Every structure is written in C-alpha cells, then in structure tokens.
Amino acid sequence: MAETAALYALQELCNFVVEEGCRHIVENGTLLAGFKKDFIDIKDDLESIQAFLKDADTKAAADGGGGRANEVVKTWVKQVRDVSLCIEDVVDEYEYSKYVAQWIDHSRIIAFLQPLPALIKTKYTEYQIASKIKDIKESLGKIKERMTTLLFQSESESGSYRGTKAPRIDNTRMASLFIEETQVVGIESPRDELISYLVSGTSDLMLISVVGMGGLGKTTLAKYVFNNQYVKEHFDCHYFFTISQSYTLRKMLIDMVNKFCVDNNEPIPKSLWKMDNNTLITHVRQHLQSKRYLLLFDDVWKEAFPDEIKHALISNNKGSRIIMTTRKMNIVEYFKKSVSVHVHELQPLTPDKAWELFCNKAFRGQCPIELEEMSNEIVQKCGGLPLAIVAIGGLLSTKAKTMSEWRKASQNLRMELEHNVHLTSLTKILSLSYDDLPHHLKSCMLYFGIYPEDYTINRKRLTRQWMAEGFVMNEETKSLEEVAEEYLTELVQRSLVQVSRVGFDGKVKSCQVNDLLHQVIIRKMKDLSFCHLMHKYDEQHMVGITRRISIASIPNNDLRNTSNSGIRAIFVFDRDEFPKQFIDGLSAKFKLLKVLDFQNSLLNYIPDNLGNLFLLRYLNLSHTKVTVLPKSIGNLVNLETLDLRQTKVHELPIEINKLTKLRLLPAYYRDYEGHYNIFNFTTGVKMQEGIGCLKSLQKLYFLEADHGALGLIRELKMLTQLRKLGIRCVQQQYGNALCDAIQEMKNLEPLNITVKDENEILDLDFISTPPPNLRVLNLKGGLTRLPDWIPNLQYLVKLRLGLSNFNDDPLDSLKNLTSLFRLNLWDDAFSGERLHFQRGGFPKLKELELTRLNRLSSISIDEDALVNLEHFRFKNNPQLKVVPEDLQNLKNLQFLGFAEMPVELVDSIDPEKGGVYHQIINHIPLVRIRQNVGSRRIPTQINV
C-alpha cells in the first residue's frame, strides 16, 4: 500500500512539474525559485525508494513476521506512505489555491474592489507550500538513508540463513493435506468430475485445474482425488508438489528429480545441486517419457509458471494428467497455449453442506435447538468457505454451549479474526491474495471495504470512483473505462471478487466480496488509514492521515465535529435525514474532496457553496431527492462524473457548459409507480445552448431535445468523443442535423432515440456512415422504412424497436445481423399480422421479446432458425390467441414467458385446463404465465 501511495505521489509530481512548470512561482524570490528543483529532487528520491519498497511493503504486511526487525520495516513503510500523502497534499493545496485565485480574478466585483488582498493571500499560500516542500524533501532524504541501512541488513540476514532456513509451511495448508475422508463435506460432485477427466478421455496430455479463492478447499479436493485408489491404480506414477509464492524453477526441478529417484530406489545424483536448468529438465523428461504420469502442482501463484514448466512436461500420448490448484484464472489461460485444459471453478458450499460441516466441527454432531438461529448467522458469515467454517467451528467447539457465549462470539467475530490463535491462519490465507496484488490493484481492492458488508456493488459506480481517485492508469489505445474494467476482471480472475450479475454482453454488472474477506479488507483499511468507517454508535475520532469517510449510519455526534482537510472522498450509505450543518459545511471542512457519493441517501438539496470544491472529480447524486443544481456547479472545473440517475433534476443550469473535463453525464428519472407510457416512463434533462463546449463528454443520457430545438441538435456534432448517447423528444425536423451529428460520433456504442409523440417520424435515412462500433440501438419512433445502414451493423448485439409501424415484416432485413444477441420489438414496431423467422436467420440471438404488437396474430419459425435462442417472451399481444406451433423447432430454448396474453392461448398450453397444445412447449425447462392476478409455472416434462 505504501508503494501505491508513493507511485501516486510520483505521478502527481510528474504531472505538476510538466503541466505547471511552476512558471509564475520561479519568478518570485529565492525561496520560490527553488520550488521546482525541490519537486524534481523529491521525485528522484521517490523513484530510488520504489525499487526497495515493494519487498518492504510485503514484509510489513506479513502477519507472522514478528521481531524488532519486522517492526522497523513496518515503521519505515509507514513513513514512506505518510510522506507520500504529504506530497499529494502539497500538490492538491497548490492546485486548490490556484483555482481560488482564478475564481477571485474572474469575479468582477471582488477583483475590482479587492485585488490586493487576493494577491497577498495567493502569494502567502505559495510561500507556505514552498516551505512544506522543503520539509518534505528533508524528511524524504532521511527515509532514503534508513532505506540504505535496511537494505544492508536485509542482504546480511539473507546471507546468514542461505541454505539453512527451511520454508515455513502454514498450519492450515498442512491440515488440508492430511484431512480425513470422514471430514470431507460437499465435494462429491466435483470429485466425480475430476476423477472422470483423470481416468478417461483423450490420450493427450491434459491439465485439470481447480480454481477458486483462498479457503474454498482447492487443496483438499485436489489431494483427495489425487489419493483416490482408483486414480492411483490408473497411473504408473504420481507426484505431489507444493509450489507457493516463493518457488523458483530451479528448486522445483531439483525437487522433482529428487522425488523421482527416491520413488525408483535410485541414488540421487551427487551433482544434482550443480546441474543447470536444461540438464534438470532433461532428467525430468527422461523419467516421465515412458510412463502414464500424474502430477499435482498445488498453490500456483506466478503467471510465469506455465512457460517455465512446459518443457519438462512431456506429452507422450499415454493419457498423462496434471492437476493444478490456483487462485488465478489467467495462469490457466497461459497453459492453454501448450496443453488441453479442463477448468473446475470451485464454488462455496451450499447452505445445507455448510451447515453439515459446521455442526460436525462445532458440536461433533447435531446443533442444540436453542443455538440454531445463532449458529445459522455464523455459518452465513462464513460465506460457504470450508476453511472458515472449520476454523470458526473448531473455535466454537471449545466454548460453552450457551446462548450468551455464542452471541458474544458472533458479535466479536471481526476481533476474533485478528487476535484468536485459531483464526489467524484463516486471516493470513485470505490476506495472501491481497498481498500478491500489483500495486495498482491494491487500492482498488481496498475500495470494497468502503461498501457495507453484503453490499452488491454496481460495476460502473465502482470503476468511476477508481478513475476519480487516480487509481486507473492511462493507456494510449484504451479509454479509462476499459482499463478500469480490466482491473476488475483481474480481481475476479484472482478469485478475490465474486460476480453477482452479468450483462447481456458478458460484462460484469455488479459484484461483491465474501464476508470474511470483507473483514480482512476492513482490517487492512484501518492499518493503512485508507478509510474511516462511521456507524451510529461510533464515537471514535479519525486518527492519522485518513483519506476517506464511509458513513454506514450517521453517528450520534451528527457529524457536527467531523472535519479533516486531508479527506479526498466521502461515501454515504445511510438512509436517514442528513444534518444540514454537515452538508452546508462540506466545502469548508473538506476542501480537497475529489469523490462525493450520496447515492440512495435522503439528500434533498445541494448547497450553493458546493462549487468551492474545485478539485471534485466525481459527484454521485443518483437516487436522491435532489431536484435543482446550483449555478455554482459551473465552478467544478475538474468534475469528470456527474451522476443524476433517478433524480428529479429536470433542467441543468447553463453554467454546466463550463465543465470542459466532464466525461460522464447520466441524467434521467424513470417512473416505476405510474401507468406505463412509452413517452412518460423516462424523463431526461433540459440543457442550454453551449453544450458543444463539453468536448470531453463521453456519455450523455437522456437529453430532452425539444428544449434547445435545432440549435442544440447541431451542437451535438461537436461532441465527437461521445460513446453513449440517449436523446428524447426528437422531432422530424431534426432529422438531417441529428444524422450529421451521429456520423461524427465515431466512438459511439449505445444509441437511444425517442420521438416527441406517436405522430412524429424518426428520419434517420441520411446516415451514410454510421458509428463503426455501434453495439446497442434503441429506436422509439415512426420509421417510414428500416434505414439501410441498420442491417449492416456488424457489431450490433442489442436492438430494440418501438412505434416503428412497419407494414412489412422487418425480420427479413434483420436476420443477417450476425452478432445480434437480443431483439425487442415493442409497441407496434410491426403493424402487420404475421412474423416469419427464416432458416439460418439470427444465428447468435439468445433473447427475443415481442411486446404490445397489437395486430400480430401468427408466428412461423423455420427449422434451423433462431438456433441459439434461450429466452422467448410474449407480452400483451391481444391478437395472438394460438401458441406458435413452431416453438417445437427451438431446441435450445430454456425459458418461455407469456404475460398478459389472451386467455385462449394460456388455456391451450395449461394441462390443468386440458391444454391441447401443451406438447408444443413440453420440451422447455421453464414456462411461466403472468396474468393480472399473479404468476404461475406451467409443468413440462423437463421441470416436473
């Protein structure tokens, strides 16, 4: 974490020196003239420290280090972190004072009446900052001296112990190697799957990988299968190797040769330790060449492992197998280059198996009735992790079986994780994955501790916060969003983050972390002063340099005394009324704020002085009661994200057009309470002319087009960076200007257009070169015909058409959209009577929905049409009174839904009503009927 802080400080310094050059400061006196040089010296010292910092950071994070030497390292790492944060403070203080000076200078009244005090104040601040930089430079010099001492001590210690210090095996890992068969719970299905792949199938060399987060029981499962008698008899030889984080290729090869010799009663070569890697690989290959072998590589961490070991793993066409356990999915991907691979992603125990295991450990049998409720709560906190259940169950087995004792244990679980000898190994195993992260992902991972336990986190919200904090690095060919998504994907692949929901495009929509891992993260956040958590009965004050506040519930002190000028981010998860003093005082108490997140809170206004938060990059007001933005919003010149989703802010002040760094502006309100109407369901925001100044804007939805009329539409042409556009209340007269604007948006992916009313025509025929990467198209409005460019969108994955009123079947034109995944025809998109899905059409379509097509009365589906369709929904199609017979042709259909459909159709497939057409849908696993009175499931041969 100190490495992350130092790197971020280094980036801040580089940006400062390059962008500012301290131009006007250098001209003003000796002290300020050395200002830039001091920055450069500090930058050089930080670069020197960084090379040593990663190892020191890891050593300081180790729980089992102990001893005076380890405490010295921890102290040194903390000093590096603190001075790095001081550098960040100085840079931000300078940036803030610069904006204050500019604001005063541009305020005509103040600048005219009081120019001198403003100048004096600015100059005073510059002298203060220059003085602080001198102090930081001196502190960093001392830290660098101590680094040299520590480096010398580290080399001396490693020299003293070289060749004598045996690797320490964690007790928990050792226990998993010698677990009794009667203790194994919930692995029957994965056991049988792995054994099947080991003893049958291809004669080529195959890797069977068990992947999952720490504590899931990967080693237990793999060793259990490895020692299975049937498996043993199938192979000529089998060997087990623990790889761990500290392995080297040479040590592993020597270990392999050594085990081979012992297994064959052969003398170990005297020159074994002197052999080079190539000679060792030759020995390994010679031993394995004529055998059907089974190798188990346990606890693989390094991405280089597949490339390093591949030359030793001979493929001899005898059905040899390799088992590997790892927390990292990307290691498995590297193996795919050289061998065939089967991946088993180990899942947490089911609730019943988790309960069985817990009872075995805690009670040696059955749980007393009076402890069942409390025991269930404890098991749920374990999140299905066998290691956690065994450790906590073992701890509780030593406690008195009384309600008071167990309530105390449940409430103090976090403290027990930190201090109880039975649970520290569990904490360490969960911490290993965090400690192994590269520096740029550690801060990203700590962000999960900011959110409350069991909180499902929206991917966009999370990654936008990372970007605002500066955690996401710029890459030339990618947007920041793409890089941030890659970060999240890596955390998922490392088995640290669990995916809660996946979008139609395969992207993570929401995610969370295991409860126990959440506790580990909170502990690390506390140690690093990463974030201060506030709770209702929490009276403790912030200690040290805390950068963030997470308000789970408003504490008893009403936040009145909460103040810390170093705070960069505030998150609110409380659903109670906010104290007015806190909201009004934000800009004074937390002037360096960069992230402010009020999502789902009861915030009902924004104070006028919010515009004084000049450094603010991220402002999330979504799902709040805010209705108006102050004009001072125009002062937030660094704002990148303004989230107004599900607020009743219907008009933005003209000052919003000053925000030239604004990238993301989602702003709309959807009325889920009232009667559905295609025009009233979503309300966007009105914006003034001048929108063309928002050159950095990448996402804008939804804009009410009729407010600015044609002039506003023409300005959209200037927003060439747009990646997502939603626009409402479009009129036919805007057609040419809208087409011109869309053609300029080369990066556009989702496009959503709605006309003003049902009589308007949506004229998009003048688009000759549509955005090449358009993936989502949502058009609600009359189309005289389907525009020629739509069937040629080769990357289109989602298409929704409404109010189109096509007289002719549009499916013939759309059938060759080879990437289309989801198709929705809504609200008289088709005004004819019959739809025909032709042979070979829509080859990748998985979801199809036909809603409120008022004249549709029949559907035909050719064989070999819609071959990959999985979900088919019909809703409120009043003339479709007979179930389409060709549904029988949809062999991969998993779900069929009918909502508010004619009673004749519903009765014809319901066996309880004597449904004569029930056999048509009998092959579909899930068929659901929803009428006004409720929802029910139709039995079929698959689901009975």
Residue pairs with C-beta under 8 A, 6 or more apart in sequence:
1 57
1 61
1 81
1 442
1 443
1 446
1 524
1 528
1 530
2 53
2 56
2 57
2 60
2 77
2 78
2 80
2 81
2 84
3 50
3 53
3 54
3 57
3 439
3 442
4 439
4 440
4 442
4 443
5 80
5 81
5 84
5 85
5 88
6 46
6 49
6 50
6 53
6 80
6 81
6 84
7 50
7 439
7 440
8 84
8 88
8 470
8 471
9 46
9 84
9 85
9 87
9 88
10 43
10 46
10 47
10 50
11 470
12 87
12 88
12 91
12 92
12 470
13 39
13 42
13 43
13 46
13 87
13 91
14 43
16 39
16 91
16 94
17 36
17 39
17 40
17 43
20 94
21 36
22 32
22 35
22 36
22 39
25 32
25 33
25 35
25 36
25 126
25 130
26 32
26 33
26 35
26 36
27 33
28 123
28 126
31 127
31 130
31 131
32 126
32 127
32 130
34 130
35 129
35 130
35 133
38 130
38 133
38 134
38 137
39 133
41 137
42 87
42 133
42 136
42 137
42 140
45 137
45 140
45 141
45 143
45 144
46 84
46 87
46 140
48 144
48 147
49 80
49 140
49 143
49 144
49 147
52 147
52 150
52 151
53 77
53 80
54 439
55 154
56 73
56 76
56 77
56 150
57 77
58 435
59 65
59 70
59 73
60 70
60 73
60 74
60 77
60 78
61 431
61 435
61 524
62 70
62 435
63 424
63 427
63 428
63 431
64 168
64 428
65 73
69 153
69 157
72 150
73 150
76 143
76 146
76 147
76 150
79 139
79 143
79 146
80 143
81 528
82 545
83 136
83 139
83 140
83 143
85 545
85 547
85 566
86 132
86 136
86 139
87 136
89 566
89 592
90 129
90 132
90 133
90 136
92 592
92 615
93 125
93 129
93 132
93 592
94 125
94 126
94 129
95 614
95 615
96 591
96 592
96 614
96 615
97 122
97 125
97 126
97 129
99 614
99 615
99 637
100 121
100 122
100 614
101 118
101 122
103 614
103 635
104 110
104 111
104 118
105 111
105 118
110 118
111 118
167 244
167 246
169 242
170 425
170 428
170 429
171 425
172 387
172 391
172 425
172 426
172 428
172 429
173 219
173 242
173 299
173 429
176 217
176 219
176 220
176 223
176 387
177 219
177 223
179 220
179 223
179 224
181 224
183 360
184 220
184 224
185 349
185 353
185 356
185 357
185 360
185 386
186 349
186 350
186 353
186 354
186 356
186 357
186 386
187 217
187 220
187 221
187 224
190 210
190 221
190 344
190 346
191 221
191 224
191 225
191 228
193 344
194 208
194 210
194 221
194 222
194 225
194 323
194 344
195 225
195 228
195 230
195 231
197 206
197 208
197 321
197 342
198 208
198 225
198 231
198 234
198 294
198 321
198 323
199 230
199 231
199 234
201 319
202 319
202 340
203 317
203 318
203 319
204 315
204 317
204 319
204 339
204 340
205 313
205 314
205 315
205 316
205 320
205 321
205 322
205 339
205 340
206 320
206 321
206 322
206 339
206 340
206 341
206 342
207 321
207 322
207 323
207 324
207 332
207 335
207 339
207 340
207 341
207 342
208 321
208 322
208 323
208 324
208 341
208 342
208 344
209 323
209 324
209 325
209 326
209 331
209 332
209 335
209 341
209 342
209 343
209 344
210 218
210 221
210 222
210 323
210 324
210 325
210 326
210 344
210 346
211 218
211 325
211 326
211 327
211 328
211 329
211 332
211 343
211 344
211 345
211 346
211 495
212 218
212 327
212 345
212 346
212 347
212 495
213 327
213 385
213 433
213 495
213 496
213 514
213 517
214 327
214 387
214 429
214 430
214 432
214 433
214 495
215 385
215 386
215 387
215 388
215 426
215 429
215 430
215 516
216 346
216 347
216 348
216 385
216 386
216 387
216 495
217 346
217 386
217 387
218 298
218 325
218 326
218 327
218 346
219 298
219 299
219 325
220 386
221 346
222 296
222 298
222 323
222 325
223 240
223 296
223 298
225 231
225 323
226 238
226 240
226 294
226 296
226 323
231 238
231 294
232 238
234 292
235 291
235 292
235 293
235 294
235 320
235 321
236 291
236 292
236 293
237 263
237 291
237 293
237 294
238 293
238 294
238 295
238 296
239 256
239 259
239 260
239 263
239 293
239 294
239 295
239 296
240 296
240 298
241 252
241 255
241 256
241 259
241 295
241 296
241 297
241 298
242 298
242 299
243 252
243 297
243 298
243 299
243 300
243 301
243 305
244 299
244 301
245 301
245 302
245 432
245 436
247 302
249 277
249 308
249 309
250 277
250 280
252 309
253 277
253 280
253 281
253 283
253 284
253 312
254 272
254 273
254 275
254 280
256 280
256 284
256 312
257 268
257 269
257 272
257 280
257 283
257 284
257 287
258 268
258 272
260 266
260 283
260 284
260 287
261 267
261 268
261 269
262 268
264 287
269 275
269 283
275 283
281 311
281 312
284 312
285 311
285 312
285 314
288 312
288 313
288 314
288 316
288 320
289 314
289 316
290 316
291 316
291 318
291 320
292 318
292 319
292 320
293 320
293 321
294 320
294 321
294 322
294 323
295 313
295 321
295 322
295 323
296 322
296 323
296 324
296 325
297 305
297 309
297 322
297 323
297 324
297 325
298 324
298 325
299 325
299 326
300 324
300 325
300 326
300 328
300 331
301 326
301 327
301 328
301 436
302 331
303 328
303 330
303 331
303 334
305 331
305 334
306 331
306 334
306 335
306 337
306 338
307 334
310 338
310 339
313 322
313 338
313 339
315 339
322 339
324 331
324 332
324 335
326 332
327 433
327 494
327 495
327 496
328 493
328 494
328 495
329 343
329 345
329 492
329 493
329 494
329 495
330 490
330 493
332 341
332 343
335 341
347 384
348 354
348 383
348 384
348 385
348 514
349 357
349 384
349 385
349 386
349 389
350 384
351 379
351 384
354 379
354 382
354 384
354 389
355 376
355 379
357 386
357 389
357 390
357 393
358 367
358 375
358 378
358 379
358 382
358 389
358 392
358 393
359 365
359 366
359 367
359 375
359 393
360 393
361 389
361 390
361 393
361 394
361 396
361 397
362 375
362 393
362 394
362 396
362 397
363 397
363 401
364 397
367 375
368 401
370 403
371 401
371 403
371 406
374 403
374 406
374 407
374 410
375 406
377 410
378 392
378 396
378 406
378 409
378 410
378 413
379 389
380 515
381 410
381 413
381 515
381 516
382 388
382 389
382 392
382 515
382 516
383 514
383 515
383 516
385 514
385 516
387 426
387 429
388 426
388 516
391 422
391 423
391 425
391 426
392 413
392 423
392 426
394 422
395 409
395 416
395 420
395 422
395 423
396 406
396 409
399 405
399 406
399 409
409 416
413 519
414 519
414 522
414 523
416 423
417 423
417 424
417 426
417 427
417 516
417 519
417 520
417 523
418 424
418 427
418 523
426 516
427 520
427 523
430 516
430 517
430 520
431 520
431 524
433 494
433 495
433 496
434 442
434 445
434 496
434 520
434 521
434 524
436 494
437 445
437 494
437 496
440 471
440 473
440 487
441 487
441 490
441 491
443 466
443 469
443 471
443 530
444 466
444 471
444 487
444 488
444 491
445 491
445 496
445 521
446 521
446 524
446 525
446 528
446 530
446 531
447 462
447 465
447 466
448 457
448 497
448 512
448 513
448 518
448 521
449 518
449 521
449 522
449 524
449 525
449 530
449 531
450 525
450 531
450 548
450 550
450 571
451 457
451 512
451 550
451 571
451 573
452 552
452 573
453 515
453 518
454 512
454 515
455 512
455 573
456 500
456 501
456 510
456 511
456 512
457 510
457 511
457 512
458 509
458 510
459 485
459 488
459 507
459 508
459 509
459 510
459 511
461 597
461 599
461 620
461 643
462 488
462 511
463 472
463 481
463 484
463 485
463 487
463 488
464 484
464 618
464 641
464 643
464 664
465 569
465 595
465 597
465 618
466 472
466 484
466 487
467 480
467 481
467 484
467 617
467 618
467 640
467 641
468 569
468 594
468 595
468 617
468 618
468 640
468 641
469 568
469 569
469 594
469 595
471 487
472 480
472 483
472 484
472 487
473 483
474 480
474 483
475 483
478 486
479 698
479 723
481 698
485 507
485 508
488 497
488 508
488 511
489 508
491 497
492 498
492 499
492 508
492 511
496 513
496 517
497 511
497 512
497 513
498 511
498 512
498 513
498 514
499 508
499 510
499 511
500 509
500 510
500 511
500 512
501 508
501 509
501 510
502 508
502 509
503 509
504 797
504 798
504 821
504 822
504 846
504 847
505 775
505 797
505 798
505 821
513 521
522 533
524 530
525 531
525 533
529 543
529 544
529 545
529 546
529 547
530 546
530 547
530 548
531 546
531 547
531 548
531 549
531 550
531 569
532 542
532 546
532 548
532 549
532 550
533 550
533 552
534 549
534 550
534 551
534 552
534 553
534 554
534 555
534 559
534 562
535 552
535 553
535 555
536 552
536 553
536 554
536 555
536 556
537 555
537 556
538 555
539 555
539 556
539 557
541 561
542 549
542 562
542 564
545 566
546 564
546 566
546 567
547 566
547 567
547 568
547 569
548 567
548 568
548 569
548 570
548 571
548 595
549 562
549 564
549 567
549 569
549 570
549 571
550 571
550 573
551 559
551 570
551 571
551 572
551 573
551 574
552 573
552 574
553 573
553 574
553 576
554 574
554 576
554 578
554 579
558 579
558 581
558 582
559 579
559 581
559 582
560 579
560 581
560 582
562 582
562 589
563 585
563 589
563 590
564 589
564 590
565 589
565 590
565 591
565 592
566 592
567 590
567 592
567 593
568 592
568 593
568 594
568 595
569 593
569 594
569 595
569 596
569 597
570 586
570 590
570 593
570 595
570 596
570 597
571 595
571 597
572 578
572 597
572 598
572 599
572 601
572 603
573 600
573 601
574 601
575 600
575 601
575 602
576 602
577 602
578 601
578 602
578 603
583 603
583 605
583 607
584 607
584 609
586 593
586 596
586 607
586 609
586 610
586 613
587 607
587 609
587 610
587 611
587 612
587 613
588 609
588 612
590 613
591 612
591 613
591 615
592 615
593 613
593 615
593 616
594 615
594 616
594 617
594 618
594 638
595 616
595 617
595 618
596 613
596 616
596 618
596 619
596 620
597 618
597 620
598 620
598 621
598 624
599 620
599 621
599 622
599 623
599 624
599 643
600 622
600 623
600 624
601 624
602 624
602 625
603 621
603 624
603 625
603 626
604 624
604 625
604 626
604 627
605 626
605 628
606 621
606 626
606 628
606 629
606 630
606 633
607 630
608 630
608 631
608 632
609 632
610 630
610 632
610 633
610 636
611 630
611 631
611 632
611 633
611 634
611 635
611 636
612 632
612 635
613 636
614 635
614 636
614 637
614 638
615 638
616 636
616 638
616 639
617 638
617 639
617 640
617 641
618 639
618 640
618 641
619 636
619 639
619 641
619 642
619 643
620 641
620 643
621 642
621 643
621 644
621 647
621 649
622 643
622 644
622 645
622 646
622 647
622 666
623 645
623 646
623 647
624 647
625 647
625 648
626 644
626 647
626 648
626 649
627 647
627 648
627 649
627 650
628 649
629 649
629 652
629 653
629 656
630 653
631 653
631 655
632 655
633 639
633 642
633 653
633 655
633 656
633 659
634 653
634 655
634 656
634 657
634 658
634 659
635 655
635 658
636 659
637 658
637 659
637 660
637 661
638 661
639 659
639 661
639 662
640 661
640 662
640 663
640 664
640 696
641 662
641 663
641 664
642 656
642 659
642 662
642 664
642 665
642 667
643 664
643 666
644 665
644 666
644 667
644 668
644 685
645 666
645 667
645 668
646 668
646 669
646 670
647 667
647 669
648 669
649 667
649 685
650 669
650 683
650 685
650 686
650 704
651 685
651 686
651 687
651 707
652 667
652 685
652 686
652 687
652 688
653 688
654 688
654 690
656 662
656 687
657 687
657 688
657 690
657 691
657 693
657 694
658 693
659 694
660 693
660 694
660 695
660 696
661 696
662 694
662 696
662 697
663 696
663 697
663 698
663 699
664 697
664 698
664 699
665 694
665 697
665 699
665 700
665 701
666 699
666 701
667 684
667 685
667 701
667 702
668 682
668 683
668 684
668 685
668 701
668 702
668 726
669 682
669 683
670 681
670 682
670 683
671 680
671 681
671 683
674 680
678 754
678 780
678 802
678 803
678 826
678 827
679 754
679 756
679 757
679 758
682 702
682 728
682 754
683 702
683 704
683 728
684 701
684 702
684 703
684 704
684 726
684 727
684 728
684 729
685 702
685 703
685 704
686 704
686 707
686 708
687 703
687 704
687 707
687 708
687 712
688 708
689 708
689 711
689 712
689 715
690 715
691 708
691 712
691 715
691 716
691 719
692 715
692 716
692 717
692 718
692 719
694 719
695 718
695 719
695 720
695 721
696 721
697 719
697 721
697 722
698 721
698 722
698 723
698 724
698 747
699 722
699 723
699 724
699 725
700 719
700 722
700 724
700 725
700 726
701 724
701 725
701 726
701 727
701 752
702 726
702 727
702 728
702 752
702 754
703 712
703 725
703 726
703 727
703 728
704 728
704 729
705 712
705 713
705 727
705 728
705 729
705 730
705 731
705 734
705 756
706 729
706 730
706 731
706 756
707 729
708 715
710 733
710 734
710 737
713 734
713 737
713 738
713 741
714 737
714 740
714 741
716 722
716 725
716 727
716 738
716 741
717 737
717 740
717 741
717 744
719 741
719 745
720 744
720 745
720 746
720 747
721 747
722 745
722 747
722 748
723 747
723 748
723 749
723 750
724 748
724 749
724 750
724 751
725 742
725 745
725 748
725 750
725 751
725 752
726 750
726 751
726 752
726 753
727 738
727 752
727 753
727 754
728 753
728 754
728 756
729 754
729 755
729 756
730 738
730 753
730 754
730 755
730 756
730 760
730 762
730 781
731 755
731 756
731 760
732 755
732 760
732 761
732 762
732 763
735 762
735 763
735 764
735 765
735 766
736 763
736 766
738 753
738 764
739 763
739 764
739 765
739 766
739 767
740 766
742 748
742 751
742 764
742 767
742 770
742 771
743 767
743 768
743 769
743 770
743 771
745 771
746 771
746 772
747 771
747 773
748 771
748 773
748 774
749 771
749 773
749 774
749 775
749 776
750 774
750 775
750 776
750 777
750 778
751 771
751 774
751 776
751 777
751 778
752 776
752 778
753 762
753 764
753 778
753 779
753 780
753 781
754 780
754 781
755 761
755 762
755 780
755 781
755 782
755 803
758 782
758 803
759 782
760 781
760 782
761 781
761 782
761 783
761 784
762 779
762 780
762 781
762 782
762 783
763 784
764 779
764 783
764 787
765 784
765 785
765 787
765 788
767 787
767 789
768 789
770 789
770 792
770 793
772 795
773 795
774 793
774 795
774 796
775 795
775 796
775 797
775 798
776 796
776 797
776 798
776 799
777 790
777 793
777 796
777 798
777 799
777 800
778 798
778 799
778 800
779 800
779 801
779 802
779 804
780 800
780 801
780 802
780 803
780 826
780 827
781 802
781 803
781 804
782 803
782 804
782 805
783 801
783 804
783 805
783 806
785 806
786 804
786 806
786 810
786 813
786 814
790 796
790 799
790 813
790 814
791 813
791 814
791 816
791 817
793 817
794 818
794 819
795 819
796 817
796 819
796 820
797 819
797 820
797 821
797 822
798 820
798 821
798 822
799 814
799 817
799 820
799 822
799 823
799 824
800 823
800 824
800 826
801 810
801 824
801 825
801 826
801 829
802 824
802 825
802 826
802 827
802 828
802 829
803 827
803 828
803 829
804 810
804 828
804 829
804 830
805 828
805 829
805 830
805 831
806 829
806 830
806 831
806 832
807 831
807 832
808 832
809 830
809 832
809 834
809 835
809 836
810 825
810 829
810 830
811 835
811 836
811 837
811 838
811 841
812 836
812 838
814 820
814 823
814 842
815 837
815 838
815 840
815 841
815 842
816 841
817 842
818 843
818 844
819 844
820 842
820 844
820 845
821 844
821 845
821 846
821 847
822 845
822 846
822 847
822 848
822 849
823 842
823 845
823 847
823 848
823 849
824 848
824 849
824 851
825 849
825 850
825 851
825 853
826 849
826 851
826 852
827 851
827 852
828 852
828 853
828 854
828 855
829 853
830 853
830 855
830 856
831 854
831 855
832 855
832 856
833 855
833 856
833 857
833 858
833 879
834 856
834 857
834 858
834 859
834 860
835 850
835 856
835 858
835 859
835 860
836 859
836 860
836 862
837 859
837 860
837 861
837 862
837 865
837 866
837 886
838 862
838 865
839 862
839 863
839 864
839 865
840 864
840 865
841 862
841 865
841 866
842 865
842 866
842 869
843 867
843 868
844 868
845 866
845 868
845 869
846 868
846 869
846 870
846 871
847 869
847 870
847 871
848 866
848 869
848 871
848 872
848 873
849 872
849 873
849 874
849 875
850 856
850 859
850 873
850 874
850 875
850 877
851 873
851 874
851 875
851 876
851 877
852 875
852 876
852 877
853 877
853 880
854 877
854 878
854 879
855 879
856 877
856 879
856 880
857 879
857 880
857 881
858 880
858 882
858 884
859 880
859 884
859 886
860 884
860 886
861 884
861 886
861 887
861 889
861 890
862 886
862 889
863 889
865 889
866 889
866 890
867 891
867 892
868 892
869 890
869 892
869 893
870 892
870 893
870 894
870 895
871 893
871 894
871 895
871 897
872 887
872 890
872 893
872 895
872 896
872 897
873 895
873 896
873 897
873 898
873 899
874 880
874 897
874 898
874 899
874 901
875 897
875 898
875 899
875 900
875 901
876 899
876 900
876 901
877 901
878 902
879 902
880 901
880 902
880 905
881 902
881 904
881 905
882 904
882 905
882 908
882 917
883 905
883 908
883 909
883 917
883 920
883 921
884 920
885 917
885 920
887 893
887 896
887 920
887 921
887 924
888 920
888 923
890 924
891 923
893 923
893 924
894 924
894 925
894 926
895 924
895 925
895 926
895 927
895 928
896 921
896 924
896 926
896 927
896 928
897 927
897 928
897 929
897 930
898 905
898 906
898 928
898 929
898 930
899 929
899 930
899 931
900 930
900 931
900 932
901 929
906 913
906 929
906 931
907 913
907 914
907 915
908 915
908 916
908 917
908 918
909 915
909 917
909 918
909 920
909 921
909 927
909 938
910 918
910 929
910 938
911 918
911 938
911 939
918 938
921 927
921 938
921 940
922 940
922 941
922 942
923 940
923 941
923 942
924 940
924 942
925 940
925 942
925 943
926 937
926 943
927 937
927 938
927 940
928 935
928 936
928 937
928 938
929 935
929 936
929 937
929 938
937 943
